């Protein structure tokens, strides 16, 4: 589905990503973990086309998208929920959801399943996004991405600053999207236990490189925790 092959990314003279490779399969969850500042968010931004890679390739469903822009990648079926959510604070929940329709197939409307997954959004349709709690904004950000009808969903730390009950709900939604809808999920996460409960494959990043990767049951848990310890 998604094949990232040996990509490099630089910010000026600083090399942020060094030969990073990973893959995402339909109906599977791939989790990327690592300490702060190791390049996790930069990796997701590169996959989404928000950063231009200096070397390597990104292939989506057999098509080389390395040089495509973010809008073209979104229309090709890649959804993105950025760190910090980035909802539109002065638009209503309904209007926030509708912004995603620009990347959806022509004639699409807001996906009714979004309200089944996140019932609070139906209740607050006319409320401004900026008036929602952090957990509600995260649900809105994920719901907005789903309205574009993606086949791959990229999430950057969706549990950051979220209360435990909402974290559980988000975990259930991710599992449902992968197992029941066959969606590929690429997840950057800060909590190892949350990632391990969902992941089919885990990649641990250190200093811009993938230092350890494999299925959760294959990885040495002591080595994983050592790489994640600040």
C-alpha positions, 0 to 999 in steps of 0.5 A: 500500500505505502512503501517508503524507501530510504528517504533522507530529509534535511533542514538546511545543513541538518540531516533530519531523516537518514535512509528511513524505510517503512511500509504500511499494508491494507488493514494493518497498523504500523506504529512509529515510536521514539524520543522527542526530536528523532524525526517522527513528525518529519517522517509523516510530513514527508510522506504527506508531501509537506516536506520535500525529501532529498533522497529515496522514494515514496510509493503509494499503491504502486505509484511513485508520489515522491514529487507530488504535493500534499493536495494530490496525495490527499486526493489519491487517498492519503488522510492526515491528522497532524500533531496539535490537531490543527482544526479551524477554531472559528468554523463550526464542527460541521464546517470543519468536517466539510473542509475535507470534502475538497479531497473526497470523490466528487459529490461526496458529503460528510461521512455518516459513519463519522458520527457513529464513531464520534457521537459527540460531533453530532451533538456539537455540529453547530459549535465552533471548533475552538470551543471544544475540549482537547479530546473533542478537537482530536475526535473532530480532526480524525473525523475530518480526515475520514470525510475525505474517504482515505484508504490510508490514515496517518495520525501524529500523536493522537493521544497527546494531551487527551484524557484516558477515556477518550484515548480508549475511544480513539484506540477502538476507532483505529482498530475498527478502521484497520480490522473492519474497514481494511484501512492502512494506519500509520501512527506516531505515538508516544505511549508504548503500551497504546502502540503495542495494543494496536500495532501489527508492526512497530518501528523505533526511531533514533536520531533520524533512523529506524533503529529497531523494527518488527512485529510487537511479539518479535521485539525485545521489550527491554531493548524497546524501552531502552530506546524510548527512555529519555 
